Amino acid sequence: MAPDHRSPKDIGEHARELHRKGIDATNSGHPVRGARLLRAALRLLDRPAPADGTLVARVLSTLGGVEVVLGNSDHGFELLDAAEEMPLAPGDRGALRQQRGLALILVGRMTDALACFDEAIPLLRRSGEPVALARALLNRALLHQTAGRVRLALADLDACAEIARAHGAVDGLPRTLAKALQGRGQAKVLTGDIPGALRDFSAAAEVYAEHGEGMLAPLAVDKGRALLAAGLPSEAAAELDLALARFPRLRMDQEHAEAELTRARAALAAGDLAGARRWAGRARRRFRRRGNDTWAEVAALTLLRADFTAGGRMKPVAVDAAELATRLTRLGLRNDAETAKLLAARANIAHAEPDAARAALEDRALPGGPLANRLLRYLARAELAWSTGDRRTTLAQARAGLKALEAYRNGFGSLDLRTGVASLGRDLAKTGLTAAWATGSPEVVFRWLERSRAQAFGIQQVHRPDGETADAVAELRQLAGEIRAAELDGTSAAEARRRCTELERRIRARGWEAEGAALQVSRATYRGVREELSKRDSVLIGFLADKDRFRAMVIDGRRASLLDLGDATVVSEALMRLQSDLNAVCGRTLPPALERVIRASVRRQVGVLAQELITPLLPELGDADVVVVPTGVLSIVPWGLLGPLRGRPVTVAPSPSAWLALSTAPAPETSDHAAVLAVAGPGLEHAASEAGRVAKVYPRAEVLAGNDATIEATSKALAEYDSVHLAAHGHHEQENVLFSRLDLADGPLMAYDVQLLESVPAHVVLSACDIGQAVVRPGDEILGFTAALLYSGSRTVISSVARVDDGAVVQVMESYHRALARGTVPARALADATCGEVLMPLVCFGR
């Protein structure tokens, strides 16, 4: 190397600049580049000429921390030791202690790290170094948060953010502010404020996009954790997969391992046990390679949870979980230790060791602990009571857990989150329903059906999106038009489709940030439902799933029964085949032999469903009208096609409460004097004819067809008319149900749009396609276009659970509306209109 003839002062200035750039690169999420710059700075300072000892110590400590980030832990701590051996001023000593504290966090030595930060922060306050003080507060907050001390974490984060805002011009503080916002979001996840957490993450992302693009990947991991806490494992997995694709080039080994562990939890929540084990195993190996035994133990907890969920030998799980709880307690991870202890209790219950389980449950719940642990404690106590034959305590513990979940749900403004969060109480609801059924009391079963079914219907809608969301929706509509045009031309629209997926994710994410209203959910009473059923000469069938069989609660104004029904697997297979057959034969001219085969299959599957689900109930039904409260796959049964129900009015409701609320609301006018709107969408051969024939039934009718059937005109009409008939192509989006849609002249009208309307028609007909389908989440929370109308206030929605022949449906719809105009109730009008149509899977939803 050629000799460097620069003065020591110039060399020092160059080293300081390299040090600054190294810190900047590392904090921007590029530690490999940061280490390279810091090593160059250290080489400049390692010369015979006198060097600035303080600067050498700072470069040594910063490089030591970065080496730990990169997985070179032993070398990193050697550099930190060397830095601390140098004579330093108190402020510089504080900076070194906070740097060592950060390195200790990365290797899982949390107690030692906290001691370092507790020493560093007073020194840094006295020395007046805002950047180092803000970072020390930020990192101590992380330690408090990890240990479950959320109040202390938030206090440090607020102090950090205040410093960062006050000294915003100082290099590095914008990123520190972003990290404080990110940390606040992490803490809010622990307190259950998911919308608030997501807003903080969005604010942090805006800063990172400008000042630290490499930090967007760790931020996505935190967002994934928040979505898991909201019961959306698939959405969490999507965020995590995007982050995991970026980590290899960022060389953030600790964050990479945390992302793998969070991905394991998402797989576990989704029921993918093999995936959970695979991701958790990867994370544990990566933590161990880094020497981070603390996080390796947290990964071991996820592996044990997967083993418990898989069933099998529970005794080893109980023993391992109890031992792991002890180790996690020693490491200061109180929340994780509590999870392990509760897991040990549940495994002991499953292993028929109630005394061991009782001992594990004697500890009080941690104050301020995460909701997941509180729900797990209620569940374990309910299971323990059930195992000892104490039904009353079983029901009380399950009820208390669901009440806590209800309070949590009320904080969500997003329908997506409100329906997703029910998954957190899935096992509690199942335990409560099982215990309720064992009482043999229809009234007790009714109350539990109410507690565990479609709770999102009891929470007020949140309207009005922000401007950014409105712009994204507008772009989404435009792209949908481009995609449709490309389909008609037979060309590709890959880029438009990619952009649509991105916009849908963005719109959903903005919706997740909306706060809810803490409203008291009003539930129907057993007596109230029976009185209304008596008035309407109706009988209610509440279906339940219990392991491998369906069950039914049947109640009317005079009596109530609990009955066991058919095999769940047989029903599911028949239903899937039936839907496939109906879609195959819909509106097509098939070879006669093939059509005969499909029609025979339709009759066979309909017969199986009737035999398994309805025939055992016939003595209880008499000749009354029927209200069905389905569960799971039963949400797509075309009830009117089943022999025992053909020609009988059948209404499908999400829950008894939803049915009673809709039934007792003021009824819209259904006579021939009613004001009715008929809309004909594009691409349906008979849509204009259908709309015209429907309009002729009513003197006060308006038709929107051709270029007049726009999104704006239809949306405006939806807020003005009591009754609307929509003859338009529908698309049920299984993977993103908020964007299920109807095709109109200038683009799609989406379920998302319906949720934003201030008012909707009391009566809506969706006569085409399979827009009556829904995604059914745990707790029988439903999402889809039909569900969006019901959530928004429509009393009755007529739609199909399989494809509809748009030629055959014209006469059916005219007959239906003529009956309505005579004052016939919707369910009866639909039953009469479809009675002679063996392939017309229209269903009356609501009331």
C-alpha positions in Angstrom: 0.0 0.0 0.0 1.3 3.5 -0.9 2.1 5.6 2.1 -0.6 8.1 3.2 0.9 11.6 3.5 -2.2 13.2 4.8 -2.1 14.9 8.2 -3.5 13.1 11.3 -6.3 15.7 11.2 -7.2 14.8 7.6 -7.0 11.1 8.3 -9.3 11.6 11.4 -11.8 13.6 9.3 -11.9 10.8 6.7 -12.3 8.2 9.4 -15.2 10.1 11.0 -16.9 10.3 7.6 -16.5 6.6 7.1 -17.8 6.0 10.6 -20.8 8.1 9.9 -21.5 6.4 6.6 -21.1 3.0 8.2 -23.7 3.8 10.8 -26.0 5.2 8.2 -25.7 2.1 6.0 -26.3 -0.2 9.0 -29.3 1.7 10.3 -30.7 1.7 6.8 -30.8 -2.1 6.8 -27.5 -2.7 5.0 -25.1 -4.1 7.6 -22.7 -5.7 5.1 -22.0 -2.3 3.5 -21.8 -0.7 7.0 -19.2 -3.2 8.2 -17.1 -2.6 5.1 -17.0 1.1 5.7 -16.3 0.7 9.4 -13.4 -1.6 8.8 -12.0 1.0 6.4 -12.3 3.6 9.1 -10.5 1.3 11.6 -7.6 0.7 9.1 -7.1 4.5 8.7 -6.9 4.9 12.5 -4.5 1.9 13.0 -1.4 3.9 12.2 1.8 4.9 13.9 0.7 8.5 13.9 -1.2 9.6 17.0 -5.0 8.9 16.6 -8.1 10.2 18.4 -8.7 7.6 21.1 -12.3 8.5 21.4 -12.9 8.1 17.7 -11.0 4.7 17.7 -13.3 3.6 20.6 -16.4 4.6 18.8 -15.4 2.9 15.6 -14.4 -0.3 17.5 -17.8 -0.4 19.3 -19.9 0.4 16.3 -18.0 -2.3 14.2 -18.4 -4.7 17.2 -22.1 -4.2 17.1 -22.3 -4.7 13.4 -20.2 -7.9 13.5 -22.7 -9.3 16.0 -25.6 -8.3 13.6 -23.8 -10.3 10.9 -23.4 -13.3 13.1 -19.8 -12.9 14.0 -20.6 -12.6 17.7 -17.2 -13.6 19.3 -15.3 -11.2 17.2 -17.9 -8.5 17.8 -17.6 -8.7 21.6 -13.8 -8.7 21.3 -14.0 -5.4 19.5 -16.4 -4.0 22.2 -14.0 -5.1 24.9 -11.2 -3.4 23.2 -13.2 -0.2 23.0 -14.1 -0.2 26.7 -10.4 -0.6 27.7 -9.7 2.9 26.3 -9.8 6.0 28.5 -13.1 7.8 27.7 -15.3 10.7 28.8 -18.6 9.8 30.5 -20.7 10.6 27.4 -18.5 8.3 25.3 -18.7 5.6 28.0 -22.5 5.9 27.8 -22.4 5.4 24.1 -20.3 2.3 24.4 -22.5 0.8 27.1 -25.6 1.3 24.9 -23.8 -0.3 22.0 -22.9 -3.3 24.1 -26.5 -3.5 25.3 -27.7 -3.7 21.7 -25.2 -6.5 21.0 -26.3 -8.4 24.0 -29.9 -8.2 22.8 -28.9 -9.7 19.5 -27.4 -12.8 21.3 -30.4 -13.1 23.7 -28.7 -12.0 26.9 -31.6 -9.7 27.9 -30.8 -9.2 31.6 -27.2 -8.2 30.9 -28.5 -5.9 28.1 -30.9 -4.1 30.4 -28.2 -3.5 32.9 -26.1 -1.9 30.2 -28.9 0.5 29.1 -29.7 1.4 32.7 -26.1 2.5 33.0 -25.9 4.2 29.6 -29.0 6.4 29.7 -28.1 8.6 32.7 -24.6 9.1 31.2 -26.0 10.1 27.8 -28.5 12.5 29.3 -25.7 14.3 31.1 -23.5 14.4 28.0 -26.2 15.9 25.8 -25.9 13.5 22.9 -29.4 13.2 21.4 -28.7 10.5 18.9 -27.1 8.1 21.3 -29.7 8.8 24.0 -32.6 8.3 21.6 -31.1 5.0 20.5 -30.5 3.8 24.1 -34.1 4.6 25.0 -35.3 2.8 21.9 -33.3 -0.4 22.7 -34.3 -0.4 26.4 -37.9 -0.1 25.3 -37.4 -3.3 23.2 -36.2 -5.1 26.3 -39.2 -3.9 28.4 -41.5 -5.0 25.6 -39.9 -8.4 25.3 -40.3 -9.0 29.0 -44.0 -7.9 28.9 -43.4 -4.5 30.6 -45.4 -2.6 28.1 -46.0 0.5 30.2 -42.3 1.0 30.6 -41.7 0.3 27.0 -44.2 2.9 25.8 -42.6 5.5 28.2 -39.1 5.0 26.7 -40.5 5.0 23.1 -42.4 8.3 23.7 -39.2 9.9 25.2 -37.2 8.6 22.2 -39.7 10.0 19.7 -39.8 13.4 21.5 -36.0 13.6 21.2 -36.0 12.6 17.5 -38.7 15.2 16.7 -36.9 17.9 18.6 -33.5 17.2 16.9 -34.9 16.1 13.5 -32.1 17.7 11.5 -29.4 15.6 13.2 -28.2 12.7 11.0 -29.9 9.4 11.9 -32.7 10.7 14.0 -35.4 10.4 11.3 -34.7 6.6 11.2 -34.7 6.6 15.0 -38.1 8.2 15.0 -39.3 5.6 12.6 -38.0 2.8 14.9 -39.8 4.5 17.8 -43.0 4.4 15.8 -42.3 0.8 14.9 -41.6 -0.1 18.6 -44.8 1.7 19.6 -46.7 -0.5 17.1 -45.1 -3.6 18.6 -46.2 -2.6 22.1 -49.7 -1.8 20.9 -49.9 -5.3 19.4 -49.3 -6.6 23.0 -52.0 -4.4 24.4 -54.5 -5.5 21.7 -54.7 -2.1 19.9 -54.2 -3.7 16.4 -55.6 -0.7 14.4 -53.3 1.7 16.3 -50.3 -0.6 15.8 -51.0 -0.8 12.1 -51.2 3.0 11.9 -47.8 3.3 13.6 -46.3 0.8 11.2 -47.6 2.7 8.3 -46.1 6.0 9.6 -42.8 4.2 10.2 -42.9 2.8 6.6 -43.2 6.3 5.2 -40.0 7.4 6.9 -38.1 4.1 6.1 -39.0 4.5 2.4 -37.0 7.7 2.4 -34.4 7.2 5.1 -33.9 3.4 5.5 -35.4 1.2 2.8 -33.7 -1.9 4.2 -35.8 -1.6 7.3 -39.0 -2.3 5.4 -38.4 -6.0 5.7 -38.2 -6.2 9.5 -41.2 -3.8 9.6 -43.2 -6.3 7.5 -42.4 -9.0 10.1 -44.0 -6.8 12.8 -47.0 -6.2 10.6 -47.3 -10.0 10.1 -47.4 -10.4 13.9 -50.1 -7.8 14.2 -52.2 -9.6 11.6 -51.7 -12.9 13.5 -53.0 -11.2 16.6 -56.1 -10.2 14.6 -56.7 -13.7 13.5 -55.6 -13.3 9.9 -52.9 -16.0 9.4 -53.1 -16.1 5.6 -52.7 -12.3 5.3 -49.8 -12.5 7.9 -48.1 -15.2 5.8 -48.3 -13.0 2.7 -46.6 -10.1 4.5 -43.9 -12.5 5.9 -43.2 -14.2 2.6 -42.5 -10.8 1.0 -40.1 -10.0 3.8 -38.4 -13.4 3.8 -37.6 -13.0 0.1 -35.6 -9.8 1.0 -33.6 -10.9 4.0 -30.9 -13.0 2.3 -29.4 -10.0 0.5 -29.8 -7.8 3.6 -27.7 -10.2 5.8 -29.9 -9.4 8.9 -29.6 -12.8 10.4 -31.5 -12.1 13.7 -34.4 -10.4 11.9 -34.4 -13.2 9.3 -34.7 -15.8 12.0 -37.5 -13.8 13.7 -39.3 -13.7 10.4 -39.0 -17.5 10.0 -40.4 -18.0 13.5 -43.3 -15.6 12.8 -44.0 -17.5 9.6 -44.1 -20.7 11.6 -46.7 -19.2 13.9 -48.8 -18.1 10.9 -48.6 -21.7 9.5 -49.7 -23.0 12.9 -52.6 -20.7 13.1 -53.7 -21.8 9.6 -53.5 -25.5 10.6 -50.4 -26.2 8.5 -48.5 -28.2 11.1 -45.8 -29.4 8.7 -45.2 -25.9 7.6 -45.1 -24.7 11.2 -42.5 -27.3 12.1 -40.4 -26.5 9.0 -40.3 -22.8 9.6 -39.8 -23.1 13.4 -36.9 -25.6 12.8 -35.2 -23.2 10.4 -35.6 -20.3 12.8 -34.2 -22.3 15.8 -31.1 -23.5 13.7 -30.5 -19.9 12.6 -30.7 -18.6 16.2 -28.4 -21.3 17.4 -25.8 -20.5 14.7 -25.9 -16.9 16.0 -25.4 -18.1 19.6 -28.8 -16.7 20.5 -30.1 -19.4 22.9 -32.9 -17.2 24.1 -34.6 -16.9 20.8 -33.9 -20.6 20.1 -36.0 -21.4 23.2 -38.9 -19.2 21.8 -38.7 -21.2 18.6 -38.8 -24.4 20.6 -42.1 -23.3 22.1 -43.6 -23.0 18.6 -42.4 -26.5 17.8 -44.1 -27.8 21.0 -47.3 -26.0 20.1 -47.3 -27.8 16.8 -46.7 -31.2 18.5 -49.7 -30.5 20.9 -52.0 -29.5 18.0 -51.0 -32.7 16.1 -52.2 -34.8 19.1 -50.6 -38.1 19.8 -48.4 -38.6 22.9 -49.3 -35.8 25.3 -47.1 -36.7 28.2 -43.8 -35.8 26.5 -45.3 -32.5 25.4 -46.4 -31.7 29.0 -43.0 -32.5 30.4 -41.1 -30.6 27.7 -43.5 -27.6 28.0 -43.1 -27.4 31.7 -39.3 -27.5 31.5 -39.3 -24.9 28.7 -41.5 -22.6 30.9 -38.8 -22.7 33.6 -36.0 -21.9 31.1 -38.1 -19.0 29.6 -38.8 -17.6 33.0 -35.0 -17.6 33.8 -34.4 -15.8 30.6 -36.9 -13.1 31.5 -39.5 -13.9 28.8 -42.5 -13.8 31.0 -45.2 -13.9 28.3 -43.6 -16.8 26.5 -43.1 -18.7 29.8 -46.8 -18.2 30.6 -47.7 -19.7 27.1 -45.4 -22.7 27.8 -47.0 -23.3 31.2 -50.5 -23.1 29.8 -49.5 -25.5 27.1 -48.2 -27.9 29.7 -51.5 -27.7 31.5 -53.5 -28.4 28.4 -51.2 -31.4 27.6 -51.7 -32.8 31.1 -55.5 -32.5 30.7 -55.3 -34.4 27.4 -53.1 -36.9 29.2 -55.7 -37.4 32.0 -53.4 -35.7 34.6 -55.8 -33.1 36.0 -53.8 -32.6 39.3 -50.7 -31.6 37.3 -52.8 -29.3 35.1 -54.5 -27.7 38.2 -51.1 -27.0 39.7 -49.9 -25.3 36.5 -53.0 -23.1 36.4 -52.8 -21.9 40.0 -50.6 -18.9 39.0 -52.4 -15.7 38.4 -52.4 -14.3 34.8 -49.7 -11.8 34.1 -51.1 -8.2 34.4 -51.2 -6.6 30.9 -50.4 -9.9 29.2 -51.4 -10.5 25.6 -55.0 -11.5 24.8 -53.8 -14.8 23.3 -52.6 -15.9 26.7 -55.7 -14.7 28.5 -57.9 -16.7 26.1 -55.6 -19.7 26.5 -55.9 -19.6 30.2 -59.7 -19.5 30.0 -59.6 -22.4 27.6 -57.3 -24.5 29.8 -59.6 -23.9 32.8 -62.6 -24.8 30.8 -61.0 -28.0 29.5 -59.9 -28.9 33.0 -63.4 -28.5 34.3 -64.8 -30.6 31.4 -62.3 -33.4 32.1 -63.6 -33.6 35.7 -67.3 -33.5 34.8 -67.8 -29.9 36.0 -70.1 -28.6 33.2 -71.0 -25.4 35.0 -67.4 -24.2 35.3 -66.7 -25.3 31.8 -69.4 -23.1 30.5 -68.4 -20.2 32.8 -64.8 -20.2 31.7 -65.6 -20.5 28.0 -68.2 -17.7 28.4 -65.6 -15.4 30.2 -63.1 -16.0 27.4 -65.5 -15.1 24.7 -66.6 -12.0 26.6 -62.9 -10.9 26.6 -62.7 -11.6 22.9 -65.9 -9.5 22.3 -64.4 -6.5 24.1 -61.2 -6.9 21.9 -63.3 -7.1 18.7 -65.2 -3.9 19.4 -61.9 -2.0 18.9 -61.8 -2.9 15.2 -63.4 -0.7 12.6 -62.5 -3.1 9.8 -65.0 -5.8 8.9 -62.0 -7.8 7.7 -60.5 -7.8 11.2 -63.8 -8.1 13.0 -64.5 -11.3 11.2 -61.0 -12.6 11.3 -60.5 -12.2 15.1 -63.2 -14.8 15.8 -60.5 -17.5 15.0 -58.8 -16.6 18.3 -61.9 -17.9 20.2 -62.5 -21.0 18.0 -61.5 -23.5 20.7 -63.3 -21.7 23.4 -66.5 -21.7 21.3 -66.1 -25.3 20.5 -65.6 -26.3 24.1 -68.6 -24.2 25.2 -70.9 -25.7 22.5 -69.9 -29.2 23.4 -70.6 -28.6 27.1 -73.9 -26.9 26.2 -75.0 -29.8 24.0 -74.2 -32.2 26.8 -76.7 -30.4 29.1 -79.5 -31.6 26.7 -81.1 -28.1 27.1 -82.1 -26.4 23.8 -82.1 -23.1 25.6 -78.5 -23.5 26.7 -77.5 -24.6 23.2 -79.3 -21.6 21.8 -77.4 -19.2 24.0 -74.1 -20.8 23.0 -75.0 -20.7 19.4 -75.6 -17.0 19.8 -72.2 -16.5 21.6 -70.2 -18.3 18.9 -72.0 -17.4 15.6 -71.5 -14.4 13.3 -70.7 -11.9 16.1 -69.5 -9.2 13.6 -73.2 -8.5 12.7 -73.6 -6.9 16.1 -71.0 -4.2 15.6 -71.6 -0.9 13.8 -70.3 -0.3 10.3 -67.5 2.2 9.8 -67.9 4.3 6.6 -65.9 6.9 4.7 -62.4 5.8 3.4 -59.5 8.3 3.4 -58.4 10.0 0.2 -55.5 7.7 -0.5 -57.9 4.7 -0.3 -60.4 6.4 -2.6 -57.6 7.0 -5.2 -56.5 3.3 -5.0 -60.1 2.1 -5.5 -60.4 4.4 -8.5 -57.2 3.0 -10.0 -58.4 -0.5 -9.3 -61.6 0.1 -11.3 -59.6 1.4 -14.2 -57.3 -1.6 -14.2 -60.3 -3.9 -14.1 -61.6 -2.4 -17.3 -58.2 -2.9 -18.9 -58.1 -6.5 -17.8 -61.7 -7.1 -19.2 -60.7 -5.5 -22.5 -57.6 -7.7 -22.7 -59.7 -10.8 -22.0 -62.1 -9.9 -24.8 -59.1 -9.4 -27.2 -57.4 -12.6 -26.1 -54.3 -10.7 -25.0 -52.3 -10.7 -21.8 -52.8 -8.2 -18.9 -50.1 -9.6 -16.6 -48.9 -6.2 -15.4 -52.4 -4.9 -14.8 -53.2 -8.0 -12.8 -50.1 -7.6 -10.7 -51.0 -4.0 -10.0 -54.5 -5.0 -9.1 -53.2 -7.5 -6.5 -51.0 -4.8 -5.0 -53.8 -2.2 -4.9 -56.2 -4.8 -3.2 -53.5 -5.4 -0.5 -53.1 -1.7 0.0 -56.8 -1.0 0.3 -57.3 -3.9 2.8 -54.3 -2.7 4.8 -55.7 0.9 5.1 -59.0 -0.6 6.2 -57.3 -2.5 9.0 -56.2 0.8 10.5 -59.8 2.0 11.2 -60.9 2.1 14.8 -64.2 0.6 15.9 -66.9 1.8 18.2 -67.0 0.1 21.6 -70.7 -0.9 21.4 -72.6 -3.4 23.5 -73.6 -6.2 21.3 -77.3 -6.9 21.5 -78.2 -10.6 21.3 -81.5 -12.2 20.7 -83.1 -14.0 23.6 -84.4 -17.6 23.4 -87.9 -16.3 24.3 -87.7 -13.4 21.8 -86.8 -15.7 18.9 -89.5 -18.2 19.8 -92.1 -15.5 20.0 -91.2 -14.2 16.5 -91.1 -17.7 15.1 -94.6 -18.3 16.5 -95.9 -15.1 14.9 -94.5 -16.2 11.5 -95.4 -19.9 11.8 -91.8 -20.7 11.2 -89.2 -23.1 12.6 -85.5 -22.4 13.1 -82.8 -24.9 12.4 -79.4 -24.1 13.9 -76.8 -26.4 12.5 -73.6 -27.3 14.5 -70.6 -29.3 13.6 -69.1 -31.7 16.2 -66.0 -33.5 15.1 -67.2 -35.8 12.3 -70.9 -35.2 12.4 -73.5 -32.4 12.1 -76.1 -31.7 14.7 -79.1 -29.5 14.8 -81.1 -27.4 17.2 -84.7 -27.1 16.0 -87.0 -24.6 17.7 -90.4 -23.0 17.1 -93.0 -21.3 19.1 -94.1 -24.5 20.8 -91.2 -26.9 21.3 -87.5 -27.4 20.8 -85.3 -30.4 20.0 -81.7 -31.4 19.7 -80.9 -34.0 17.0 -77.8 -35.8 15.7 -77.5 -35.7 11.9 -75.3 -37.1 9.2 -71.6 -37.6 8.5 -69.7 -34.3 7.9 -67.4 -35.9 5.3 -70.3 -37.4 3.4 -72.1 -34.0 3.4 -69.0 -32.0 2.4 -68.3 -34.4 -0.5 -71.9 -34.4 -1.8 -72.0 -30.6 -1.6 -68.8 -30.1 -3.5 -69.9 -32.5 -6.2 -73.3 -30.8 -6.4 -71.8 -27.4 -6.9 -69.5 -28.7 -9.6 -72.4 -30.3 -11.4 -74.5 -27.2 -11.2 -71.7 -25.1 -12.6 -71.0 -27.6 -15.4 -74.6 -27.7 -16.6 -75.3 -23.9 -16.2 -76.3 -22.2 -19.5 -74.4 -24.7 -21.7 -75.5 -26.9 -24.5 -74.0 -30.3 -23.6 -74.1 -33.6 -25.5 -77.3 -35.3 -24.4 -75.5 -38.3 -22.8 -73.2 -36.0 -20.7 -76.2 -33.8 -19.7 -78.1 -36.9 -18.5 -75.1 -38.0 -16.4 -74.7 -34.6 -14.8 -78.4 -34.3 -14.1 -78.4 -37.8 -12.6 -75.5 -36.7 -10.4 -77.3 -33.6 -9.3 -80.3 -35.7 -8.2 -78.0 -38.1 -6.4 -76.1 -35.4 -4.5 -79.3 -33.5 -3.6 -80.7 -36.8 -2.3 -77.6 -37.4 -0.1 -77.8 -33.9 1.4 -81.5 -34.3 2.1 -81.0 -37.6 3.7 -78.1 -36.5 5.9 -79.4 -33.0 6.9 -83.2 -32.7 6.5 -84.9 -36.1 6.7 -84.1 -36.6 10.4 -85.7 -33.2 11.1 -89.0 -33.7 9.2 -91.1 -34.7 12.3 -90.0 -31.4 13.9 -90.6 -29.2 10.9 -94.3 -30.0 10.1 -95.4 -27.7 7.3 -93.9 -24.5 8.8 -91.6 -22.1 6.9 -87.9 -22.7 7.7 -85.2 -20.4 8.9 -81.7 -22.0 8.5 -78.7 -20.9 10.5 -75.9 -22.8 8.7 -72.3 -23.6 9.8 -69.2 -24.0 7.7 -69.7 -25.6 4.3 -73.5 -25.6 4.8 -73.4 -21.9 3.9 -73.4 -22.9 0.2 -76.3 -25.5 0.3 -79.0 -24.7 -2.3 -81.7 -25.5 0.2 -84.6 -25.1 -2.2 -83.3 -28.0 -4.4 -83.5 -30.5 -1.5 -86.7 -32.6 -1.9 -88.2 -32.2 1.6 -87.8 -28.4 1.3 -88.8 -27.9 -2.4 -91.6 -25.4 -2.6 -91.3 -24.5 1.1 -90.1 -21.0 2.1 -86.5 -21.2 3.4 -84.6 -18.2 4.7 -80.9 -18.4 5.5 -79.6 -16.2 8.3 -76.1 -15.8 9.8 -77.4 -16.2 13.4 -80.6 -16.1 15.4 -79.8 -12.5 16.4 -79.3 -11.4 12.9 -82.6 -13.0 11.8 -84.6 -11.5 14.6 -83.1 -8.0 14.0 -83.9 -8.2 10.3 -87.4 -9.6 10.9 -88.4 -7.0 13.4 -87.0 -4.0 11.4 -89.5 -1.8 9.5 -90.5 -3.7 6.4 -90.1 -2.1 2.9 -93.0 -1.7 0.6 -93.4 -4.9 -1.5 -96.7 -4.1 -3.3 -97.0 -3.1 -6.9 -96.7 0.5 -5.6 -93.1 0.0 -4.5 -90.4 2.0 -6.1 -88.0 -0.5 -7.7 -84.8 -0.2 -9.6 -83.7 -2.8 -12.2 -80.1 -2.8 -13.4 -78.9 -4.7 -16.5 -75.1 -5.3 -16.6 -73.0 -5.9 -19.7 -72.1 -9.3 -21.1 -75.3 -11.1 -20.2 -77.5 -12.0 -23.2 -80.8 -11.8 -21.4 -80.0 -9.1 -18.8 -81.8 -6.3 -20.5 -84.9 -8.4 -21.1 -84.9 -9.5 -17.5 -84.6 -6.0 -16.2 -87.3 -4.8 -18.5 -89.7 -7.6 -17.5 -89.1 -7.0 -13.8 -89.7 -3.2 -14.3 -93.1 -3.9 -16.0 -94.3 -5.5 -12.8 -94.1 -2.2 -10.9 -95.7 1.1 -12.1 -92.9 3.0 -10.2 -89.8 1.4 -11.7 -86.6 2.6 -13.2 -84.2 0.7 -15.5 -80.5 1.2 -15.8 -79.2 -0.6 -18.8 -76.4 -0.3 -21.4 -74.2 2.7 -20.8 -76.5 4.0 -18.1 -75.7 1.1 -15.8 -72.6 2.8 -14.4 -71.1 2.4 -11.0 -72.0 6.0 -9.9 -75.6 5.6 -11.1 -76.0 2.2 -9.5 -74.4 3.3 -6.2 -76.6 6.3 -6.0 -79.7 4.2 -6.6 -78.6 1.7 -4.0 -78.9 4.5 -1.4 -82.3 5.7 -2.7 -84.4 2.7 -3.5 -85.9 0.2 -1.1 -85.8 -2.6 -3.7 -83.2 -3.2 -6.3 -82.8 -6.0 -8.9 -79.3 -6.5 -10.3 -79.0 -8.7 -13.4 -75.3 -8.5 -13.8 -72.3 -10.8 -14.0 -71.0 -11.6 -10.5 -67.5 -12.8 -9.5 -67.0 -14.4 -6.1 -63.3 -13.8 -5.1 -62.4 -16.7 -2.8 -59.0 -15.3 -1.9 -60.0 -11.7 -1.5 -63.7 -11.6 -0.8 -63.9 -7.9 -0.1 -63.3 -7.5 -3.9 -66.1 -9.9 -5.0 -67.9 -7.8 -7.5 -70.7 -7.1 -10.0 -69.8 -6.0 -13.6 -71.4 -2.7 -14.6 -71.0 -0.6 -17.7 -67.9 1.2 -16.6 -66.3 -1.3 -14.2 -66.8 -3.4 -11.1 -69.1 -2.6 -8.2 -67.3 -4.4 -5.3 -68.3 -5.7 -1.9 -65.8 -3.2 -0.6 -68.0 -0.4 -2.1 -71.1 -1.7 -0.5 -69.6 -1.5 2.9 -69.0 2.3 2.4 -72.6 3.1 1.4 -74.5 5.2 4.0 -77.6 3.2 3.3 -78.6 0.2 1.2 -81.8 -1.2 -0.2 -83.9 -3.3 2.2 -84.4 -5.8 -0.6 -81.8 -6.8 -3.2 -81.9 -9.5 -6.0 -78.6 -10.7 -7.5 -79.9 -12.9 -10.2 -76.7 -14.0 -12.0 -73.7 -16.1 -11.4 -72.7 -17.4 -7.9 -72.5 -14.2 -6.0 -74.3 -15.8 -3.0 -71.2 -17.6 -2.1 -69.2 -16.5 0.9 -65.9 -17.2 2.7 -66.8 -18.6 6.1 -64.2 -17.8 8.8 -64.1 -19.4 12.2 -67.1 -18.5 14.3 -69.2 -18.7 11.1 -68.2 -15.1 10.2 -69.0 -14.6 6.6 -67.5 -12.4 3.9 -68.7 -11.8 0.3 -70.9 -9.6 -1.8 -74.2 -10.9 -0.3 -72.7 -10.7 3.2 -71.6 -7.1 2.6 -75.2 -6.2 1.8 -76.5 -7.9 4.9 -73.8 -6.3 7.1 -74.7 -2.9 5.7 -78.4 -3.2 6.5 -80.2 -5.1 3.7 -83.0 -7.2 5.1 -83.3 -9.6 2.3 -80.9 -10.6 -0.4 -81.8 -13.1 -3.1 -78.7 -14.6 -4.7 -77.2 -17.9 -5.9 -74.7 -20.3 -4.4 -73.8 -21.7 -7.8 -73.9 -20.5 -11.4 -77.3 -19.6 -12.8 -78.6 -20.0 -16.3 -79.2 -16.4 -17.3 -81.8 -17.5 -19.8 -83.9 -19.7 -17.5 -83.7 -17.2 -14.6 -85.7 -14.5 -16.5 -89.0 -16.2 -16.1 -88.2 -17.2 -12.5 -87.4 -13.6 -11.6 -90.6 -12.2 -13.3 -92.6 -14.8 -11.3 -90.8 -13.9 -8.1 -91.5 -10.1 -8.5 -95.1 -10.7 -9.5 -95.6 -12.5 -6.2 -93.8 -9.8 -4.3 -96.1 -7.2 -5.9 -99.0 -9.1 -4.5 -97.6 -8.8 -1.0 -96.0 -12.3 -0.8 -93.0 -12.4 1.5 -89.6 -13.0 -0.3 -89.0 -16.6 0.9 -92.4 -17.7 -0.2 -92.2 -15.9 -3.5 -88.8 -17.5 -4.2 -90.0 -21.0 -3.2 -93.0 -20.7 -5.6 -91.0 -19.2 -8.5 -88.3 -21.9 -8.3 -90.4 -24.9 -7.4 -90.4 -26.3 -11.0 -86.7 -25.5 -11.6 -84.4 -28.4 -10.6 -81.2 -26.5 -11.4 -82.0 -23.0 -9.9 -79.7 -22.7 -6.8 -81.2 -19.3 -5.7 -81.3 -18.7 -1.9 -83.2 -16.2 0.2 -80.7 -14.7 2.7 -81.5 -12.5 5.7 -85.3 -12.8 6.5 
